[in-house]
Amino acid sequence: MMQAQEKSSAIYCRLSSKERGFILLPTVVAIMVSAALAALVACGLARCSQGWLRLQDEIRLQQGGRYMQSILEKDLSLDAVRITINQDGKIVYTSVLGCRTVSIYPSQKGIYQRTQTNSGSGVNPLFPEDVPVKNWQVRPLADNKLLIGFTLQGKYHEKEFWQVITCCNGVVSDE
């Protein structure tokens, strides 16, 4: 029990011997509860950051696949006159103007486009630099349609893409 004595405008408090350990126990309990809450928050933040990395990987794969599909669709549906599909999945076509021959082929974990003109040739990648491409498949569906499929490999999973391309100016044939 606390006893107060008043001496010259100052109040002195004195604790009895039974109440001396009372303040330490609630402090220890508060520290333990705070540590447990901090551990729970840390686990939650770790899961949240892992989910964020997975989501970023999914977005990168989706954007890379759409980029590849848009390039293939633009080149094959609008710019190609005569399209030939080889046994190894290589697509060779002549452009509408006839001055360039383009080959699209799988090589070393990616898809490349080789362009040959009267003045020279060059090779460009059609895939995002840090995303390997697997399972490249090309099949003719009709005289003016072909089916293209590929899989992009991310850090956490892979995403498969399929596309039917209608060739507006060209004819598709097997080699």
Beta strands, then each sheet from edge to edge (+ up, - down):
strand 1: 3-7
strand 2: 10-14
strand 3: 80-85
strand 4: 91-95
strand 5: 100-106
strand 6: 111-117
strand 7: 120-125
strand 8: 133-142
strand 9: 145-153
strand 10: 158-166
strand 11: 171-174
sheet 1: 1+ 2-
sheet 2: 7+ 6- 5+ 4- 3+ 11+
sheet 3: 8+ 9- 10+
end
